[in-house]
Amino acid sequence: MHTQNPDGYLSAAEIPLSRLYLYMAGVFFTAALVWVYNLMNYSVFKIHWLMAALAFTKSTSLVFHSINYYFINTEGHPIEGWAVMYYITHLLKGALLFITLALIGTGWAFVKYTLSDKEKKIFMIVIPLQVLANVAYIIIESTEEGSSKYYVWKEILFLVDLICCGAILFPVVWSIRHLQEASSTNGNDAMYLEKLKLFRHYYVMIVCYIYFTRIIAILLKITMPFRWQWCYEFLVEVSTLLFFVLTGYKFRPASNNPYLQLPQDKDDVENDEVVTESGALEGISKVKKTSNGRERQKESTL
């Protein structure tokens, strides 16, 4: 039986969460609109639209999370329909997040058009783990804190989440290695070096994001006074927003972005090659500069 305090059924640490999630949903939605507006003005890759879908899904998930907390506070229990919508959007958001980060890490569309077998295996690992993580999350949300079942699933969620976070780092490391090989074989070509530098920045960004949201924020939550523990969720959401904005900025579709700069030689035609560890060519894109812009002629994968 839930007991009601003067401000509702939630604890003092949880009452601000409904408004917090709603405000952050508005911020993410605004950021998504700005991103889409920028996409309309440039030639973009498919992954740019995937990044937009992620931002809109994140915003929708936060709206349903806010509604869920509102009814728990006013009614003493979640409304099943709203709770189901939240769990669905939470699942989609989690899957989209790790898929998008992993695809960016592989250099898909930015550097090459095909994924190697080992990169495909990353997705075969991450996607089922994300489903398991969301099952664990739903069980935790619907189980009374303090029960043995609650702590078992909380440990499962923490472990699975760390595995997913570690898995998405591998494609970034492989891309850095590939670009190092490509830059050395092309005489330290400036374009490859720029891409290499940005991938290193991206790697650092992911590590910092994982470290802050999974470790630092939890430590802050433990040390905070009880009624201020909602600040943990605030820090996580703000750091997620900052990470989204920085990732969007690094991979923005702009004419001065190194990812979209055309490789040029005396004939204005050059093959953009990504070298794998085995030395074989995974995919070749021929880039031709014309008076109207650029053309991409994708050749068959070797």
Solvent accessible surface area in square Angstrom, and as a share of the most:
residue,aa,sasa,rsa
1,M,233,1.04
2,H,105,0.47
3,T,116,0.68
4,Q,115,0.51
5,N,53,0.27
6,P,142,0.89
7,D,102,0.53
8,G,5,0.05
9,Y,65,0.25
10,L,12,0.06
11,S,35,0.23
12,A,39,0.31
13,A,7,0.06
14,E,64,0.29
15,I,36,0.18
16,P,30,0.19
17,L,9,0.05
18,S,19,0.13
19,R,140,0.51
20,L,16,0.08
21,Y,4,0.02
22,L,90,0.45
23,Y,142,0.54
24,M,13,0.06
25,A,2,0.02
26,G,39,0.37
27,V,64,0.37
28,F,2,0.01
29,F,93,0.39
30,T,77,0.45
31,A,36,0.28
32,A,0,0.00
33,L,90,0.45
34,V,84,0.48
35,W,31,0.11
36,V,36,0.21
37,Y,146,0.56
38,N,56,0.28
39,L,3,0.02
40,M,134,0.60
41,N,89,0.46
42,Y,100,0.38
43,S,76,0.49
44,V,40,0.23
45,F,18,0.08
46,K,157,0.67
47,I,0,0.00
48,H,1,0.00
49,W,109,0.38
50,L,46,0.23
51,M,20,0.09
52,A,4,0.03
53,A,42,0.33
54,L,10,0.05
55,A,13,0.10
56,F,62,0.26
57,T,23,0.13
58,K,13,0.06
59,S,5,0.04
60,T,56,0.32
61,S,4,0.03
62,L,6,0.03
63,V,50,0.29
64,F,26,0.11
65,H,20,0.09
66,S,6,0.04
67,I,40,0.20
68,N,4,0.02
69,Y,30,0.11
70,Y,116,0.44
71,F,48,0.20
72,I,40,0.20
73,N,24,0.12
74,T,60,0.35
75,E,90,0.40
76,G,5,0.04
77,H,97,0.43
78,P,60,0.38
79,I,60,0.30
80,E,138,0.62
81,G,45,0.43
82,W,97,0.34
83,A,9,0.07
84,V,70,0.40
85,M,83,0.37
86,Y,2,0.01
87,Y,38,0.14
88,I,84,0.42
89,T,11,0.07
90,H,36,0.16
91,L,61,0.31
92,L,93,0.46
93,K,31,0.13
94,G,9,0.08
95,A,22,0.17
96,L,35,0.17
97,L,14,0.07
98,F,9,0.04
99,I,41,0.21
100,T,2,0.01
101,L,7,0.03
102,A,0,0.00
103,L,20,0.10
104,I,1,0.00
105,G,0,0.00
106,T,2,0.01
107,G,0,0.00
108,W,58,0.20
109,A,7,0.05
110,F,5,0.02
111,V,11,0.07
112,K,3,0.01
113,Y,58,0.22
114,T,31,0.18
115,L,38,0.19
116,S,22,0.14
117,D,105,0.54
118,K,64,0.27
119,E,0,0.00
120,K,102,0.43
121,K,121,0.51
122,I,12,0.06
123,F,23,0.10
124,M,139,0.62
125,I,84,0.43
126,V,1,0.00
127,I,72,0.37
128,P,76,0.48
129,L,32,0.16
130,Q,8,0.03
131,V,73,0.42
132,L,69,0.35
133,A,8,0.06
134,N,10,0.05
135,V,63,0.36
136,A,0,0.00
137,Y,38,0.14
138,I,61,0.31
139,I,36,0.18
140,I,18,0.09
141,E,71,0.32
142,S,89,0.58
143,T,28,0.16
144,E,127,0.57
145,E,128,0.57
146,G,52,0.50
147,S,43,0.27
148,S,92,0.59
149,K,111,0.47
150,Y,20,0.08
151,Y,108,0.41
152,V,81,0.46
153,W,55,0.19
154,K,95,0.40
155,E,124,0.56
156,I,55,0.28
157,L,42,0.21
158,F,101,0.42
159,L,107,0.53
160,V,7,0.04
161,D,26,0.14
162,L,67,0.33
163,I,77,0.39
164,C,0,0.00
165,C,4,0.02
166,G,28,0.27
167,A,9,0.07
168,I,2,0.01
169,L,36,0.18
170,F,111,0.46
171,P,0,0.00
172,V,0,0.00
173,V,52,0.30
174,W,36,0.13
175,S,5,0.03
176,I,25,0.13
177,R,101,0.37
178,H,3,0.01
179,L,3,0.02
180,Q,74,0.33
181,E,50,0.22
182,A,1,0.01
183,S,5,0.03
184,S,74,0.48
185,T,100,0.58
186,N,61,0.31
187,G,63,0.61
188,N,97,0.50
189,D,41,0.21
190,A,74,0.58
191,M,20,0.09
192,Y,4,0.02
193,L,73,0.37
194,E,63,0.28
195,K,4,0.02
196,L,10,0.05
197,K,95,0.40
198,L,18,0.09
199,F,0,0.00
200,R,108,0.40
201,H,73,0.33
202,Y,0,0.00
203,Y,72,0.28
204,V,83,0.48
205,M,25,0.11
206,I,1,0.00
207,V,57,0.33
208,C,74,0.44
209,Y,22,0.08
210,I,23,0.12
211,Y,118,0.45
212,F,61,0.25
213,T,7,0.04
214,R,41,0.15
215,I,73,0.37
216,I,52,0.26
217,A,0,0.00
218,I,57,0.29
219,L,96,0.48
220,L,66,0.33
221,K,72,0.31
222,I,124,0.63
223,T,107,0.62
224,M,44,0.20
225,P,87,0.55
226,F,121,0.51
227,R,143,0.52
228,W,125,0.44
229,Q,45,0.20
230,W,58,0.20
231,C,26,0.15
232,Y,36,0.14
233,E,44,0.20
234,F,81,0.34
235,L,45,0.23
236,V,30,0.17
237,E,12,0.06
238,V,56,0.32
239,S,18,0.12
240,T,7,0.04
241,L,32,0.16
242,L,104,0.52
243,F,9,0.04
244,F,33,0.14
245,V,78,0.45
246,L,72,0.36
247,T,6,0.04
248,G,8,0.08
249,Y,127,0.48
250,K,40,0.17
251,F,0,0.00
252,R,58,0.21
253,P,2,0.01
254,A,13,0.10
255,S,95,0.61
256,N,97,0.50
257,N,1,0.00
258,P,22,0.14
259,Y,3,0.01
260,L,21,0.11
261,Q,82,0.36
262,L,37,0.18
263,P,14,0.09
264,Q,107,0.47
265,D,63,0.33
266,K,196,0.83
267,D,100,0.52
268,D,60,0.31
269,V,52,0.30
270,E,45,0.20
271,N,62,0.32
272,D,10,0.05
273,E,51,0.23
274,V,5,0.03
275,V,21,0.12
276,T,16,0.09
277,E,81,0.36
278,S,100,0.65
279,G,50,0.48
280,A,61,0.47
281,L,43,0.22
282,E,19,0.09
283,G,7,0.07
284,I,18,0.09
285,S,4,0.02
286,K,60,0.26
287,V,3,0.02
288,K,73,0.31
289,K,97,0.41
290,T,47,0.27
291,S,118,0.76
292,N,151,0.77
293,G,37,0.36
294,R,64,0.23
295,E,79,0.35
296,R,76,0.28
297,Q,81,0.36
298,K,122,0.52
299,E,68,0.30
300,S,91,0.59
301,T,72,0.42
302,L,143,0.71
